[in-house]
Amino acid sequence: MIQPTASFKENLAQLPAVDDIARIELTDASGAVVATIPNQQGKQGSLVVYRYLAEHFGTLDANAATHGTLIFGEHTQDARNRPGAHPNIDRLFEIIAGAAPLGIKVVAA
């Protein structure tokens, strides 16, 4: 596992690329897809983070979500200041606050 820095850019540089991924699907306890992160411009940073969380935690629980907020670096504080501006970080806050864990399914390209 990486030791996140305060810089999102530096943290991303430590993680593998996502060229081989079409999307990530987040699932509830019943297996229903509740959110999708596509591999497209503006979403790739989140895709990298969520893939990393899937590989190292297996599920998006409070521990994974807390680590994820550290990887998002300076964007985490911006998300706190502007709810809704960073929905993939907001989701981590919700899980940390007690929302049910989510499954993370990596869908190959």
Protein Blocks (a to p, Z undefined) as FASTA:
>chain_A
ZZddfbfklmmmmpccfklpfbdcdddfkopafbdcdddehilmmmmmmmmmmmmnopac
fklmmmmmmmnmmmmmmmmmmghjlmmlmmmmmmmnopacdddddddZZ
